Amino acid sequence: MASLAKDFFIGLSNNDFLNQSAKKFGARFGAERFVAGTVFDAIIPTIRQLNQKQISCTMDHLGEFVTDRSEAEHAKEKIMDMLHQIHEENLDCHVSIKLTQLGLDIEESFCIQNVEQILEVADACDVFVNIDMEKYTHYDSTLKILKLLRKNYPNVGTVIQTYLYDAEKDLSDLEDVRLRIVKGAYKEDSSVAYGSKDEIDKNFLKIAKKRLLGSAFTSIATHDHHIINELKKFIAEHQISTDNFEFQMLYGFRIDMQHQLVKEGYRFCTYIPFGEDWFGYFMRRLAERPQNLNLLVKDAFYTEDNKLKKQPVVIGTVVLTLLFCLGKRKKKG
């Protein structure tokens, strides 16, 4: 059933008609719980509220796989405007970008030029920029571009996806680079990536522990409380300073755990997506791991103290309907 659900949501995320239709209406059907909005100005109060709770943020202006130069340049301008606003508003916030949104699939030199302009503004505004890792087809080019950029811009880092076999090797090459450690969201071939949850979790812990023993700052991005609890024990045993790392989760997920980690004294960052291209992101969050669908159902129907909500949000009904349909499809198969 998990495989059916994943295929179903991936199919929705790639549907041009649904994506274009969604842009007209803004985040709806429960997506507003996980996509903060469509314009940065409207999200500033949300960032301030999180900052007041000692939670920092990283902003993702949604969009990827751009094949039009003007669209890539428009995305660049939006990101640079956001950097200026972060600086002017004195927000505890950095920025996450995707190279395919900035023209990687158009021309590599064009993409590099766009990112360099972003990093110039980020440097002037004293804001860190993280290059999100995308599909494996862009993996080598992303690392190559990062290495090139860091010759002139120390305020840029990237992501290590621990489901990739090469993750540990590349970790060594990036020991002085600020990194975000994730499991990995895309469906990759078994020739390049682990497929089972146990293998991915094991490699995540191995890489996270190795990074925590180093000196460069690390963002540990997971909603998995089993992994978080094991890492907390490791941190205590090795007396690792909380100044060297942060836990990170997606906006709208495991809110109670986010607040608990802050209360326990850990640094915490929320990854906040926004923009008109919200539909594909929302569907992929449901597709990438069965746990996310479980979290969505829990958040939709239950309060933080596990009591049934009197008026579940609309997405709850949608999710249950989809699960029912998928269940019927599985039985027919």
Sequence and secondary structure as in RCSB ss.txt:
>XXXX:A:sequence
MASLAKDFFIGLSNNDFLNQSAKKFGARFGAERFVAGTVFDAIIPTIRQLNQKQISCTMDHLGEFVTDRSEAEHA
KEKIMDMLHQIHEENLDCHVSIKLTQLGLDIEESFCIQNVEQILEVADACDVFVNIDMEKYTHYDSTLKILKLLR
KNYPNVGTVIQTYLYDAEKDLSDLEDVRLRIVKGAYKEDSSVAYGSKDEIDKNFLKIAKKRLLGSAFTSIATHDH
HIINELKKFIAEHQISTDNFEFQMLYGFRIDMQHQLVKEGYRFCTYIPFGEDWFGYFMRRLAERPQNLNLLVKDA
FYTEDNKLKKQPVVIGTVVLTLLFCLGKRKKKG
>XXXX:A:secstr
 HHHHHHHHHHHHT HHHHHHHHHH S TTGGGTS  SSHHHHHHHHHHHHHTT EEEEEE       HHHHHHH
HHHHHHHHHHHHHTT SEEEEE GGGGTTTT HHHHHHHHHHHHHHHHHHT  EEE    GGGHHHHHHHHHHHT
TT SSEEEEEETTBTTHHHHHHHTTTS EEEE   S   TTTB  SHHHHHHHHHHHHHHHHTSSS EEEE   H
HHHHHHHHHHHHTT  GGGEEEEEETTSSHHHHHHHHHTT  EEEEEEESS HHHHHHHHHHH HHHHHHHHHHH
HB TTS B SS  HHHHHHHHHHHHHHHHHHH 
